[in-house]
Amino acid sequence: MRLTQASRWVIGTLAGTGSYRETMAPTRVFIVGPASWNLLVHVTELPVPEPHAVFARWDHEGLGGTSAGKAMNLRRLGVDVTLCTLLGDDDTGSKIRRALQPYGIDLIVRRSLNGSERHVNLMDAAGRRLSIYLTLPEAAAAVPAEQDAALAAADVVVADLADHSRRALSMARALGKPVWCDLHDYDGRSAFHSAFLAAADYLFVSDERLLDPNRFLHEQVAAGKRLVVCTRGARGARALVPGGEIVEVAAEQVAEVVDTNGAGDAFFSGFLSAHLAGRPLRECLDVATTTAAACVRSPELAAD
């Protein structure tokens, strides 16, 4: 079945409900951003920049993309999700659609002019990643009418880092929707991230490239953010809300790390699901770390 420019699919059966929203009214999260098909190659060390041979420890193919990861984990946690992403009329797009199918995600497709997104990810034993983009999709000019309607009907908007997500930022702000953004390894200066930083009410970022993460937390809360969370990989996470002090949690210990791809998206999803259930900040962080730990124990973006 071919994807048309304004295709919209309600796919799969509902995933198992989680325990964090049992007393809450249904909440729909609208996510816009990347979904990709990845070849993941696990190596002992990331290659140095000189000619040589590298032998893989193991490899596998599977679904990737930060928005796909968030959508899948939120569905595992019982949250209703609409995902808007770019797909081409190609075999890669079919693979992505089939991989999303079991989760019961409401999928809205905007057509890519040059095919669906593809990566080769090299992963070392410490979980560090080198991503090689094989295809970076280019969005068709036409936006599916379903996209605007779904955003308008949503309770929460998650806009991930992609050019085709920018339109959703301004629309969500105009409609007064709470905007959640994940800046990943933002360095505090990147112009590409600036629109997402400015639009977000709830902000997530890695400390990997920030010179002073604590200062960043305080600056962003002072600028009007309702929440800022800084993830620290195996060292846990820190968070700050207006009028509060920085809250810090340790990462959940994992006996064996299988694959770190998607751990940040799992963390984000665990936090958001607990937040929607009205949990206090520390409990949201605890749920987030548990969800992230489950992800790294699995080769999949969303663990059972």
TAGI-V31602 format. One record per pair of residues at least 12 apart in sequence whose C-alpha atoms are under 6 Angstrom apart, sorted by the first residue. I is the first residue (numbers start at 1). J is the second residue. D is the distance in Angstrom with one decimal. If there is no record, write none. Layout:
BEGIN
I_J_D, I_J_D
END
This chain:
BEGIN
3_89_5.7, 5_110_5.9, 5_111_4.8, 6_144_4.6, 7_109_5.4, 8_107_5.9, 8_108_4.5, 8_109_5.9, 9_107_5.2, 10_106_4.7, 10_107_6.0, 11_101_5.1, 11_104_5.3, 11_105_6.0, 12_101_4.6, 12_102_4.7, 12_103_6.0, 12_104_4.5, 13_104_4.9, 14_104_4.7, 15_76_5.9, 15_103_5.3, 17_77_5.8, 17_78_4.1, 18_77_4.4, 18_78_5.0, 20_274_5.8, 20_277_5.9, 21_277_5.1, 28_80_4.9, 28_81_5.6, 28_154_5.2, 28_155_5.5, 29_81_4.9, 29_154_5.7, 29_156_4.8, 29_157_6.0, 30_81_6.0, 30_82_4.8, 30_151_5.9, 30_154_5.8, 30_157_4.9, 31_83_4.9, 31_158_4.6, 31_159_6.0, 32_83_5.9, 32_84_4.7, 32_85_5.9, 32_159_5.2, 32_165_5.7, 33_67_5.2, 33_85_5.4, 33_160_4.9, 33_162_5.8, 33_165_5.8, 34_65_5.0, 34_67_5.3, 34_85_5.7, 35_64_5.9, 35_65_4.2, 35_68_5.1, 36_63_6.0, 36_64_4.7, 36_65_5.0, 36_117_4.7, 36_118_5.4, 37_62_5.8, 37_63_4.8, 37_64_5.5, 37_118_5.0, 38_61_5.6, 38_62_5.5, 38_64_5.8, 38_118_5.7, 38_119_4.8, 38_120_5.7, 39_60_6.0, 39_61_4.5, 39_120_4.8, 40_59_5.5, 40_60_5.4, 40_61_6.0, 40_120_5.9, 40_121_4.8, 41_59_4.4, 41_122_4.9, 42_56_5.6, 42_57_5.4, 42_58_5.4, 42_59_5.8, 42_122_5.9, 42_123_4.7, 42_124_5.9, 43_56_4.8, 43_57_5.3, 43_123_5.9, 43_124_4.9, 44_124_5.2, 44_125_5.3, 45_124_4.9, 46_124_5.6, 69_265_5.7, 69_301_5.5, 70_265_5.2, 70_269_5.7, 72_302_5.9, 73_266_5.9, 73_269_6.0, 73_302_5.1, 74_269_5.4, 81_105_5.7, 82_106_4.6, 82_107_5.8, 83_107_5.0, 84_108_4.7, 84_109_5.8, 85_109_5.5, 86_109_5.8, 86_110_4.9, 86_111_5.6, 86_112_5.4, 87_111_5.4, 87_112_5.3, 87_116_4.7, 88_111_5.7, 88_112_4.7, 88_115_4.1, 88_116_4.6, 92_116_5.9, 93_116_5.5, 111_140_5.6, 112_137_5.6, 112_138_5.2, 112_139_4.7, 112_140_5.7, 113_138_5.5, 113_140_5.8, 114_137_5.9, 116_137_5.8, 117_135_5.0, 117_136_5.3, 117_137_5.5, 118_134_5.2, 118_135_5.0, 119_132_5.4, 119_133_4.6, 119_134_5.3, 120_132_5.0, 127_260_5.5, 156_178_5.4, 157_179_5.0, 158_179_5.9, 158_180_4.7, 158_181_5.9, 159_181_5.6, 179_200_5.0, 179_201_5.3, 180_200_5.5, 180_202_4.7, 180_203_6.0, 181_200_5.6, 181_203_5.2, 182_204_4.6, 182_205_5.9, 183_205_4.9, 184_205_5.0, 184_206_5.3, 185_206_5.1, 185_208_5.9, 185_209_5.9, 187_209_4.8, 187_210_5.1, 201_225_4.9, 201_226_5.5, 202_226_5.7, 202_227_4.9, 203_228_4.7, 204_228_5.9, 204_229_4.8, 204_230_5.9, 205_230_5.0, 206_230_5.4, 206_231_4.7, 207_232_5.7, 221_242_5.9, 226_241_5.9, 227_240_5.9, 227_241_4.7, 228_240_5.4, 234_251_5.7, 235_250_5.8, 235_251_5.6, 236_249_5.6, 236_250_4.1, 236_251_3.9, 237_249_5.5, 251_289_5.8, 252_289_5.9, 257_296_5.5, 257_297_5.3, 258_296_5.7, 258_297_5.1, 258_298_5.7, 259_296_5.1, 259_299_5.3, 260_296_4.8, 262_301_5.2, 263_292_4.9, 263_295_5.6, 266_291_5.6, 266_292_4.9, 267_288_4.3, 267_289_5.9, 267_291_5.8, 267_292_4.7, 270_287_5.4, 270_288_4.1, 270_291_5.6, 271_284_4.8, 271_285_5.9, 271_288_4.6
END
